[in-house]
Amino acid sequence: MSRTINCSLLKKEAEGLDYLPYPGELGQRIYDNISKEAWQRWLGHQTMLINENRLSPIEPEARKFLETEMEKFLFGGGSAVPKEFVPPAS
């Protein structure tokens, strides 16, 4: 049986994550307050940030940048897209 949470990002009741998606206190906060749907939105945004900024997730500076953007995206009103980003045509 899945658990339901009040998602901070979507501002509605939604299916919660099955496990902590990130280590530490931030991971627990995400698990308690972010739905599966919202987490999938973040993963898409994170992929765009990695590609557009040509980041290597193994580099400490890139990981810190992504963690900061993740917190802004999920809890702080959003993460900005790079100026050069052009969304794909639908």
Buried (B, 14 or more C-beta within 10 A) or exposed (E): EEEEBEBBBBEEEBEBBEEBBBEEEBBEBBBEBBBBEBBEBBEEBBEBBBEBBEBEEEEEEBEEBBEEBBBEBBBEEEBEEEEEEEEEEE
